[in-house]
Amino acid sequence: MSVAQVPRAPSRVGAVVLATSLVVTAITVAAAGVVTLGLDDLELVVDDPHHLPPALDAVNSLARAGLLAVLAAWVATAWWLVDLRRVAGWAAPGYRHRRSDWWALAAWVVPIVNLWFPYQLVADSSRALGSRARTFWPWWIAWLLISTGTGFVSSPSSEEWTSPHDVEVWVTGMQLNAALTVVGLALWWRIVRAATRAAEAAVARD
């Protein structure tokens, strides 16, 4: 096989995936920290719905930044998956992938299939390359829980808080979601690094 036909390992884009994932995690943890420290001030909203605590204002700003970071991570991850799949197809042409290449971008946002297609894309490409990461379910379960938790705690409405307990439940949700995000990042970090290194090794063997 000629050198021109050898695909490029997704080393740089893999680094971008990790960087954007780290930013998303940092924003999530920061938001949880802000509401934890500002809990007493947040509870004042129950008696005065027009009161805008600095913590809530900060969380809304972090949420906007988080959305941009998530979009960047999504694009980077799709790009990484496409390149990873290209190397996997070249290095292990006989390996049967369960999903087509174009799902690398769409699988994360198409309803219903986003519950398992991304997992299959990541697992198949990693396994085809002989990645040292063999188990992918813990990461995927963490991702699903994070997605659910983010939907629960995002865009809080002070009008929905009728007691201090409601505020405490929301803050606890933020804390749990932040903890899950840290766990998810650790699992995702290992998968991305292992798959990227496997791709680099496959290309280097040519």
C-alpha angles and dihedrals in degrees: 000000000000123000090243089063095054110104121227118253112243094241099135097041088046088058089050090052091054093045095051091044089052091051092051090050093047091052092049092050091045091053091050090050093050095053092043092055092042098046096116092051092047091055089061087072089073091068096033113033090183092060111105109201116211088235092059092047090050092049091052090052091048090049091057091049089046092054091055090047092050091051090050091048091049093053092044093048092049090049091048092050092051092051092043091050090050091055091044091052090050096044097040107023092167095058113110112228115200096215136043122250095253091064088073089087103025100043093075096056107029108102119248096006090061086073093073114356095084090051091053093047093052095041096047096049091045094049093045088058094046095247116189088232104089103167121062104163096086091057093046094048088050090050093052091048091048091050091050093045093049090055090051097051102033124105098008116205115213088206089068093058108093098161140019086255090065090055092047091051090052093048091048088051089053091051094048092047090051091051091049090049091055091050091046091050092052092051093043092047091057093048095048094046094046094048093045092050090048089053091049090050092049092052092045091055092062 
